[in-house]
Structure formats: structure tokens, C-alpha cells
Amino acid sequence: MLADSDTRWKWGAATARRIAPDTLPEGLLLRGRATPTARQLDEVGLAAEGLREVTAAGFLTAVATTDAEVIVLACVGGTVQAMLHGLAHAWRGRARRPVVVTGYVGVVYEKLTDGLLLRHGADLVLANSPYDAARFRAVYEGVGADPGSVVTGALPFLGGAPHTPRPDGPRTVVLAVQPSVPESREDRRYLLRRAADHARRHTGRQVIVKLRSKPGEHTTHIEEHPYPKLAAGLATPPNLRFAYGPMADVLDEADLLVTVSSTAALEAIHRGIPTAVLTDLGVREALGNHHFLGSGCLASWDQLDAGALPSADAAWAARHGALPGPDPYATVRRRVTELAGGELPPLRPYYTAATAPGYLPALLARHHLDAKGEPLPGSAPGQAPVGRLRGTVHRLVRDAARGAYRHGVQHVAPLIRRWGQL
């Protein structure tokens, strides 16, 4: 299993365990800007066999002769496409090869066509709901690509004990924040201020602001304005606190989940926890909360302050894969078993030198691959086991570079933008 960030590691490792429940996946982390730290991996809490960091060339070298039956690509779309071309080249002439599986970490609310076509070519493209599966197939059919790879599953980390409402009303409210939604400092301060106001209005409730990463850590998206820093200039009541840790553990305490558009909303809906998708900043594609139209969960802080406890519409939850039911991965496992039982044709992504000559070469070059999917001369195939000296030294250098990058994103870039507005 190859992952390039903490959230995709969570999805990939959980998906691999759903496909092969009795087997630990071999974990490969793609070296880059968002490579997760040891703390982030510990927080996810999903074990893997032989975890190590690799470059794109290192990954392709590792799997060129692998006897694994399944490879899960848990990466951003462009990386998936590059690895598909690289694997097609590495496996040329092989009579048998692994089944390649990919998909999405959570709610797909933007760049649907772009992301899907970058994933085309995998043997299985997992959809997290019947709603997504229909959209995915429509995109592939629309460009004349084979839609047969689309298989309906579910978010692999849905689960946990069903919620039991308290007779005396909610005691714990969880605000699940996101690294880049909303994006502006003002909007993020607004959400934090409203959470603090809610805590003051309801002194019998604990308000938990669930954070994704600590300042200085990277995740799938860049967090330009971390909430702990925003809180430094804001008076917060004693019944409001920040929390890290697995979302499932935080939801164990929750009586109300509040978010703008986090996938945590689907986790909460699945467990029957009242879930509010905020409308305070508008219902907009840029925020992703438009995905929840018809869910019954759209609400404002004013409504929550007044006592509202939104409940998800059951039909909506079923269409979007958030309703408990039979194992949604039974079909996925059956398809994997069918494919792994015989010879497979070469991987054939939709994007080729013929269909996208002005797009594909640059995409492959970003991962140091040539137009055929072969590593360019000088590409380092380096593989470093996580925790050993080589890996430790590399991480120290990498973390220093990330710190400088983070400082530029969080401090220098906003200052330049403000100068530009003078």
C-alpha cells in the first residue's frame, strides 16, 4: 500500500484491511511535502508490515517483481496516474501481476472529472457510496473510457458504537475543523469565536475543537491559519478545549458533531450522532457543504445555540454510504478475488501520449518518470525503513525544510498579500 499523506494513509491502510482482514499491509510512504510524521501515523492507529519511506522510483523498483496479490494506491490523483504508468512499464511482459486498487479518502465535492480520469487505469476505482459510483461511471462513459473498474464500497473507517441520546440533552459538542476549509483567517476566527460563544451559552456542555494536525505538521491540504494560533488572541471559556487523536475516539464522546464539510460528518451520521453542517459562511462549492444538500444536516450556529440537533435523512444517508448495513466491502473482496485468480491485461490508463500529449508528460516528469513510465536517469530508488538512522537523518532534514516552507506559507505569504492590497 502506497500513501502520500496522513489522511490517505488512514484510507489506504483501512481499505487494505477491509480487502484482506487477516493480513497486515506492507506500508510504503511516498516521500514528499505531506509525508506523515510518526505522531500522525500513531494517531491514525492502523498497523502495517515493514513501514518505510520511498521515492516514486523506489516504489516501482519494490513492486516490479512483488508477489503481492493487491496494491492499494492511496495518493493524490496525479500521483496515482504516474504510478499506473510506472507500473505498466515495470510489469511489461509479466504473465501475472497484482490487482491495483485506488479511490478517494472522503467526500468528492470538487475536481470530479480531473480526479477520476487521473485514477482511470486501476483495476478497481472504489466509490464510497452508490451516489459516487453513479457519478464516477458517468464521467468514464462520457469520455469513452471503460467504467467497469468502478466498484461501490464505503468509507473504510466508518464504524464505532451507535450513539445513545442523553435524556438531559447533549453534554459534548465536537467541532471537526479542516486544514483549508474555510481558508481565510477571518472565517476561521469566526468559527472559533462561535464555538466559544456556544460554550458560554451552554455551560453544561463541553465543546471540543477536534484538530487534524499540530502546527508545523503537513497533511493533505496546507493549513495556513492553525486554530491554536488563532485562539491565542481570543478569550476562550473553560469548557472549550482542543483535542487531537483518532476521530473515532472523539466521536465516542460526542452528542453533536459540527463541521463545515469534514468527512467526520459521515462518520457521525453513520453512528447516529446529531450532525450539523454549518451554513454560516454560505452553502458553496468552495466550502464543500453543498455536498450535504438534502441531508437534513444543514444548520447555523444560531440554530445550534437555540437547541437544534439536526438528524440526517435516512434515504440521503443510504445513498451516500453513511447508513449502517451489510458489509459494503463484500463486493469489493469478491471482485478482487475474481481478478487475482487469473491473468490480467496490462494496465491501460485513459491518459496516454495520444489522448493527452500536452498534459501527461509533465505529470509523469513531476515524479521523475519519462513518457513511457520509466524512471528517468538519476532517479533515486532509495528506500528508508522508518525509525532507522538513515530514516531519522532524512526526517530531520525533511522536517527542517518543511518548517521553513510552513513559515513561508503561514507568515511570509500572508504578509506579501497584505502588502499587495495597500
C-alpha positions as a printed NumPy array, in Angstrom:
array([[  0.   ,   0.   ,   0.   ],
       [  1.399,   3.374,  -1.067],
       [  0.238,   6.575,   0.664],
       [  1.35 ,  10.193,   0.389],
       [ -0.296,  11.885,   3.426],
       [ -1.768,  11.082,   6.822],
       [ -5.394,  11.041,   5.644],
       [ -4.591,   8.888,   2.642],
       [ -2.579,   6.563,   4.861],
       [ -5.697,   6.21 ,   7.02 ],
       [ -7.86 ,   5.439,   3.984],
       [ -5.329,   3.147,   2.328],
       [ -4.465,   1.111,   5.412],
       [ -8.135,   0.758,   6.373],
       [ -9.06 ,  -0.216,   2.807],
       [ -6.295,  -2.818,   2.672],
       [ -7.538,  -4.324,   5.944],
       [-11.11 ,  -4.402,   4.623],
       [ -9.959,  -6.218,   1.487],
       [ -7.747,  -8.683,   3.398],
       [ -8.922,  -8.651,   7.044],
       [ -6.397, -11.262,   8.205],
       [ -3.315,  -9.666,   6.638],
       [ -1.247,  -6.641,   7.61 ],
       [ -0.489,  -4.489,   4.563],
       [  3.079,  -3.622,   3.701],
       [  3.197,   0.144,   4.174],
       [  5.059,   2.434,   1.794],
       [  5.064,   6.207,   2.337],
       [  5.812,   8.36 ,  -0.688],
       [  8.488,  10.855,   0.212],
       [  7.249,  14.409,  -0.311],
       [  5.733,  17.548,   1.198],
       [  2.938,  15.771,   3.053],
       [  4.694,  12.587,   4.185],
       [  3.157,  11.913,   7.614],
       [  5.19 ,  12.136,  10.798],
       [  5.474,   9.328,  13.343],
       [  2.942,  11.136,  15.557],
       [  0.427,  11.368,  12.732],
       [  0.831,   7.672,  11.963],
       [  0.397,   6.791,  15.633],
       [ -2.768,   8.901,  15.76 ],
       [ -4.269,   7.001,  12.834],
       [ -3.598,   3.798,  14.764],
       [ -3.54 ,   1.393,  11.799],
       [ -0.68 ,  -1.085,  11.808],
       [  1.334,  -2.085,   8.766],
       [  4.114,  -4.515,   7.946],
       [  7.571,  -3.166,   7.15 ],
       [  6.65 ,   0.532,   7.047],
       [  9.17 ,   2.602,   5.079],
       [  9.538,   5.756,   3.01 ],
       [ 10.171,   5.508,  -0.724],
       [ 10.565,   7.685,  -3.772],
       [  8.434,   7.021,  -6.847],
       [ 11.366,   5.145,  -8.375],
       [ 11.824,   3.207,  -5.134],
       [  8.177,   2.18 ,  -5.125],
       [  8.319,   0.979,  -8.721],
       [ 11.501,  -0.959,  -8.001],
       [  9.916,  -2.556,  -4.936],
       [  6.809,  -3.766,  -6.757],
       [  8.357,  -4.685, -10.121],
       [  8.742,  -8.301,  -9.012],
       [  6.451,  -8.38 ,  -5.984],
       [  4.364, -11.446,  -5.242],
       [  1.644,  -9.354,  -3.568],
       [ -1.864, -10.008,  -4.825],
       [ -3.172,  -6.451,  -4.291],
       [ -1.617,  -2.976,  -4.381],
       [ -3.592,  -0.059,  -2.942],
       [ -2.649,   3.383,  -4.278],
       [ -3.775,   5.872,  -1.631],
       [ -2.436,   9.027,  -3.256],
       [ -3.484,  12.25 ,  -4.916],
       [ -4.803,  11.774,  -8.461],
       [ -1.683,  12.918, -10.301],
       [  0.48 ,  10.528,  -8.31 ],
       [ -1.937,   7.655,  -8.965],
       [ -1.752,   8.328, -12.712],
       [  2.055,   8.462, -12.64 ],
       [  2.256,   5.208, -10.672],
       [ -0.172,   3.497, -13.064],
       [  2.097,   4.359, -15.995],
       [  5.15 ,   3.362, -13.986],
       [  3.595,   0.036, -13.009],
       [  2.517,  -0.647, -16.6  ],
       [  6.14 ,  -0.207, -17.65 ],
       [  7.575,  -2.179, -14.725],
       [  5.22 ,  -5.11 , -15.329],
       [  5.536,  -5.273, -19.112],
       [  5.819,  -8.887, -20.21 ],
       [  4.644, -10.325, -16.883],
       [  2.083, -13.086, -17.24 ],
       [  0.587, -12.335, -13.814],
       [  0.541,  -9.152, -11.8  ],
       [ -1.14 ,  -7.716,  -8.668],
       [ -4.615,  -6.182,  -8.691],
       [ -4.337,  -2.38 ,  -8.434],
       [ -6.919,  -0.6  ,  -6.285],
       [ -7.43 ,   3.125,  -5.721],
       [-10.157,   5.543,  -4.631],
       [-10.946,   8.645,  -2.594],
       [-10.333,   9.478,   1.054],
       [-13.71 ,  11.099,   1.648],
       [-16.318,  13.427,   0.206],
       [-15.736,  14.096,  -3.512],
       [-17.027,  17.622,  -3.987],
       [-14.515,  19.195,  -6.372],
       [-12.403,  18.286,  -9.417],
       [-14.561,  15.226, -10.012],
       [-13.661,  14.727, -13.68 ],
       [ -9.99 ,  15.615, -13.248],
       [ -9.501,  13.309, -10.276],
       [-11.377,  10.403, -11.815],
       [ -9.533,  10.446, -15.122],
       [ -6.243,  10.542, -13.228],
       [ -7.332,   7.354, -11.431],
       [ -8.536,   5.58 , -14.567],
       [ -6.429,   2.564, -15.409],
       [ -6.545,   0.962, -11.963],
       [ -8.304,  -2.4  , -11.873],
       [-10.684,  -1.111,  -9.199],
       [-11.68 ,   2.501,  -8.51 ],
       [-13.579,   2.395,  -5.233],
       [-16.597,   4.639,  -4.731],
       [-17.617,   5.398,  -1.155],
       [-21.353,   5.333,  -1.895],
       [-23.938,   4.445,  -4.551],
       [-24.198,   8.182,  -5.254],
       [-20.476,   8.417,  -6.006],
       [-20.465,   5.214,  -8.045],
       [-23.118,   6.584, -10.419],
       [-21.184,   9.845, -10.845],
       [-17.893,   8.009, -11.429],
       [-19.351,   5.769, -14.133],
       [-20.975,   8.747, -15.859],
       [-17.606,  10.51 , -16.107],
       [-15.865,   7.486, -17.592],
       [-18.692,   6.824, -20.038],
       [-18.643,  10.496, -21.02 ],
       [-15.087,  10.27 , -22.357],
       [-15.496,   6.793, -23.787],
       [-13.442,   5.121, -21.051],
       [-14.351,   1.749, -19.555],
       [-16.485,   2.298, -16.398],
       [-16.171,  -1.343, -15.34 ],
       [-13.469,  -0.583, -12.77 ],
       [-15.88 ,   1.4  , -10.556],
       [-16.992,  -0.64 ,  -7.55 ],
       [-19.204,   0.569,  -4.707],
       [-17.76 ,   0.228,  -1.224],
       [-17.867,   2.705,   1.645],
       [-15.507,   4.824,   3.693],
       [-13.412,   2.053,   5.257],
       [-13.177,   3.724,   8.672],
       [-16.922,   4.021,   9.305],
       [-17.897,   2.182,  12.464],
       [-17.982,   2.571,  16.207],
       [-20.759,   2.175,  18.724],
       [-24.173,   3.642,  17.837],
       [-24.96 ,   6.881,  19.617],
       [-27.325,   6.823,  22.585],
       [-29.052,  10.195,  23.171],
       [-28.772,  11.571,  26.698],
       [-32.093,  12.178,  28.479],
       [-30.821,  15.515,  29.803],
       [-29.597,  16.746,  26.403],
       [-26.147,  16.989,  24.792],
       [-23.104,  17.189,  27.022],
       [-20.332,  17.142,  24.424],
       [-20.212,  19.141,  21.191],
       [-17.382,  18.392,  18.751],
       [-16.322,  20.943,  16.141],
       [-14.406,  18.997,  13.467],
       [-12.182,  21.542,  11.733],
       [-10.353,  21.206,   8.432],
       [ -6.915,  22.423,   7.318],
       [ -8.112,  24.544,   4.39 ],
       [-11.917,  24.894,   4.697],
       [-12.646,  27.671,   5.261],
       [ -9.435,  29.21 ,   4.039],
       [ -9.336,  32.805,   5.263],
       [ -8.113,  33.842,   8.684],
       [-11.3  ,  35.84 ,   9.278],
       [-13.601,  32.904,   8.532],
       [-11.59 ,  30.56 ,  10.716],
       [-11.606,  33.037,  13.59 ],
       [-15.363,  33.333,  13.123],
       [-15.851,  29.583,  13.543],
       [-13.655,  29.543,  16.629],
       [-15.444,  32.541,  18.13 ],
       [-18.85 ,  30.967,  17.561],
       [-17.68 ,  27.727,  19.165],
       [-16.531,  29.746,  22.19 ],
       [-19.853,  31.629,  22.277],
       [-21.726,  28.307,  22.194],
       [-19.668,  27.075,  25.142],
       [-20.515,  30.238,  27.11 ],
       [-24.229,  29.88 ,  26.348],
       [-24.242,  26.215,  27.353],
       [-22.005,  25.968,  30.393],
       [-23.128,  22.389,  30.995],
       [-21.618,  21.293,  27.682],
       [-18.037,  20.535,  26.779],
       [-17.066,  21.963,  23.391],
       [-14.169,  20.098,  21.781],
       [-12.367,  21.569,  18.782],
       [-11.   ,  18.477,  17.021],
       [ -7.748,  19.352,  15.246],
       [ -6.2  ,  17.484,  12.353],
       [ -2.512,  18.298,  12.768],
       [ -0.18 ,  20.202,  15.036],
       [  1.408,  23.46 ,  13.841],
       [  4.367,  22.549,  11.652],
       [  2.93 ,  19.218,  10.52 ],
       [  1.673,  18.695,   6.998],
       [ -1.454,  16.928,   5.892],
       [ -3.285,  16.53 ,   2.585],
       [ -4.031,  20.266,   2.484],
       [ -1.924,  23.18 ,   3.68 ],
       [ -3.175,  24.82 ,   6.867],
       [ -2.23 ,  28.462,   6.589],
       [ -4.009,  29.562,   9.785],
       [ -3.839,  26.879,  12.519],
       [ -6.624,  27.153,  15.079],
       [ -4.36 ,  27.036,  18.169],
       [ -2.586,  30.16 ,  16.905],
       [ -5.9  ,  31.884,  16.209],
       [ -7.032,  31.058,  19.732],
       [ -4.045,  32.892,  21.201],
       [ -5.813,  36.227,  20.712],
       [ -9.26 ,  35.006,  21.659],
       [-10.661,  34.568,  25.157],
       [-11.995,  31.007,  25.389],
       [-14.22 ,  29.656,  28.176],
       [-13.042,  26.793,  30.417],
       [-15.498,  24.329,  28.844],
       [-13.856,  24.653,  25.415],
       [-10.739,  22.657,  24.636],
       [ -8.656,  21.497,  21.695],
       [ -8.115,  17.807,  21.039],
       [ -6.013,  15.582,  18.824],
       [ -6.328,  11.845,  18.39 ],
       [ -8.384,   9.47 ,  16.244],
       [-11.741,  10.881,  15.164],
       [-13.439,   7.656,  16.252],
       [-12.277,   8.201,  19.839],
       [-13.536,  11.786,  19.889],
       [-16.886,  10.717,  18.429],
       [-17.257,   8.211,  21.281],
       [-17.851,  11.263,  23.495],
       [-19.894,  13.338,  21.05 ],
       [-23.575,  14.222,  21.366],
       [-23.391,  16.71 ,  18.485],
       [-20.888,  16.926,  15.63 ],
       [-20.417,  20.33 ,  13.983],
       [-18.363,  20.935,  10.842],
       [-18.236,  22.857,   7.589],
       [-17.801,  19.822,   5.346],
       [-15.456,  17.335,   7.003],
       [-15.752,  13.631,   6.268],
       [-16.251,  13.362,  10.034],
       [-19.874,  14.299,   9.299],
       [-20.346,  10.967,   7.522],
       [-18.697,   9.136,  10.413],
       [-21.087,  10.821,  12.84 ],
       [-24.156,  10.197,  10.679],
       [-23.196,   6.536,  10.427],
       [-23.227,   6.294,  14.233],
       [-26.495,   8.205,  14.61 ],
       [-24.868,  11.253,  16.202],
       [-26.737,  14.518,  15.533],
       [-24.694,  16.273,  12.862],
       [-24.667,  19.939,  11.855],
       [-23.097,  21.058,   8.564],
       [-22.654,  24.793,   9.006],
       [-24.314,  27.314,   6.704],
       [-22.883,  30.407,   8.425],
       [-20.395,  31.076,   5.636],
       [-22.863,  30.161,   2.914],
       [-23.643,  26.896,   1.146],
       [-20.954,  26.977,  -1.513],
       [-18.998,  24.613,  -3.705],
       [-15.767,  26.172,  -2.449],
       [-16.649,  25.023,   1.072],
       [-17.896,  21.582,   0.103],
       [-21.029,  21.846,   2.262],
       [-23.171,  21.762,  -0.884],
       [-22.492,  18.004,  -0.835],
       [-24.928,  17.77 ,   2.092],
       [-27.913,  19.28 ,   0.288],
       [-30.969,  17.226,   1.182],
       [-29.263,  15.573,   4.141],
       [-31.26 ,  17.456,   6.775],
       [-27.977,  18.408,   8.448],
       [-27.527,  21.99 ,   7.203],
       [-27.738,  24.387,  10.154],
       [-26.238,  27.593,  11.536],
       [-24.58 ,  28.349,  14.86 ],
       [-27.63 ,  30.454,  15.758],
       [-29.852,  27.41 ,  15.363],
       [-27.465,  25.248,  17.376],
       [-27.314,  27.875,  20.118],
       [-31.117,  27.729,  20.257],
       [-31.037,  23.966,  20.813],
       [-31.256,  22.439,  17.314],
       [-29.986,  18.854,  16.94 ],
       [-30.053,  18.069,  13.198],
       [-30.802,  14.48 ,  12.243],
       [-29.719,  13.061,   8.884],
       [-32.359,  11.944,   6.403],
       [-32.183,   8.132,   6.183],
       [-32.614,   7.984,   2.399],
       [-29.859,  10.554,   1.889],
       [-27.562,   8.678,   4.278],
       [-28.157,   5.411,   2.401],
       [-27.348,   6.986,  -1.   ],
       [-24.169,   8.495,   0.418],
       [-22.911,   5.357,   2.114],
       [-23.427,   6.567,   5.678],
       [-26.21 ,   4.213,   6.786],
       [-25.208,   1.073,   8.749],
       [-25.995,  -2.142,   6.94 ],
       [-24.438,  -5.245,   5.354],
       [-20.684,  -5.268,   4.822],
       [-20.141,  -2.847,   1.904],
       [-16.751,  -4.404,   1.15 ],
       [-18.145,  -7.863,   0.347],
       [-18.494,  -6.881,  -3.316],
       [-15.009,  -5.358,  -3.346],
       [-13.47 ,  -8.541,  -1.936],
       [-15.341, -10.659,  -4.459],
       [-14.085,  -8.548,  -7.369],
       [-10.512,  -8.669,  -6.049],
       [-10.714, -12.452,  -5.707],
       [-12.034, -12.801,  -9.255],
       [ -9.274, -10.616, -10.689],
       [ -6.479, -12.132,  -8.611],
       [ -7.466, -15.636,  -9.726],
       [ -6.234, -15.285, -13.29 ],
       [ -4.069, -13.374, -15.726],
       [ -4.773,  -9.668, -16.013],
       [ -4.294,  -7.465, -19.066],
       [ -1.694,  -4.681, -18.939],
       [ -2.74 ,  -1.517, -17.123],
       [ -4.266,   0.907, -19.633],
       [ -4.916,   4.405, -18.207],
       [ -7.184,   6.714, -20.189],
       [ -4.44 ,   9.333, -20.402],
       [ -1.771,   8.363, -22.928],
       [  0.64 ,  10.144, -25.233],
       [ -2.181,  10.047, -27.798],
       [ -5.094,  11.291, -25.631],
       [ -3.215,  13.889, -23.517],
       [  0.121,  14.781, -25.159],
       [  0.109,  18.248, -23.611],
       [ -0.731,  17.061, -20.089],
       [  0.673,  13.612, -19.342],
       [  4.434,  14.137, -19.949],
       [  4.695,  16.957, -17.41 ],
       [  2.647,  14.976, -14.892],
       [  4.986,  11.994, -15.239],
       [  8.054,  14.214, -15.103],
       [  6.996,  15.545, -11.69 ],
       [  7.544,  12.024, -10.431],
       [ 10.801,  11.634, -12.4  ],
       [  9.293,   9.304, -14.991],
       [  9.669,   9.575, -18.734],
       [  6.801,   9.413, -21.23 ],
       [  6.897,   5.591, -21.106],
       [  6.623,   5.454, -17.322],
       [ 10.274,   4.523, -16.829],
       [ 12.278,   6.281, -14.056],
       [ 14.486,   8.984, -15.521],
       [ 18.267,   8.536, -15.307],
       [ 19.493,   9.539, -11.885],
       [ 16.156,   8.942, -10.146],
       [ 16.961,   7.729,  -6.656],
       [ 15.288,   4.419,  -5.844],
       [ 16.104,   5.   ,  -2.174],
       [ 14.022,   3.198,   0.429],
       [ 14.459,   4.004,   4.102],
       [ 12.879,   1.909,   6.855],
       [ 11.046,   4.278,   9.193],
       [ 12.855,   4.508,  12.532],
       [ 16.386,   3.607,  11.398],
       [ 19.294,   6.013,  11.352],
       [ 19.024,   6.796,   7.651],
       [ 15.339,   7.476,   8.009],
       [ 15.931,   9.568,  11.115],
       [ 18.532,  11.775,   9.46 ],
       [ 16.354,  12.176,   6.404],
       [ 13.348,  13.14 ,   8.511],
       [ 15.381,  15.733,  10.425],
       [ 16.419,  17.373,   7.161],
       [ 12.932,  16.998,   5.711],
       [ 11.247,  18.427,   8.814],
       [ 13.587,  21.422,   8.777],
       [ 12.683,  22.05 ,   5.152],
       [  9.009,  21.642,   5.961],
       [  9.329,  24.073,   8.836],
       [ 10.798,  26.681,   6.508],
       [  8.061,  26.006,   3.98 ],
       [  5.386,  26.194,   6.662],
       [  6.797,  29.512,   7.9  ],
       [  6.598,  30.852,   4.374],
       [  3.001,  29.702,   3.982],
       [  1.801,  30.897,   7.378],
       [  3.733,  34.137,   7.791],
       [  5.556,  35.399,   4.709],
       [  2.854,  34.741,   2.094],
       [  0.035,  36.47 ,   4.042],
       [  2.328,  39.453,   4.648],
       [  3.094,  39.739,   0.936],
       [ -0.613,  39.529,   0.134],
       [ -1.377,  42.318,   2.612],
       [  1.354,  44.471,   1.064],
       [ -0.195,  43.865,  -2.319],
       [ -3.516,  45.217,  -1.043],
       [ -2.024,  48.517,   0.16 ]])
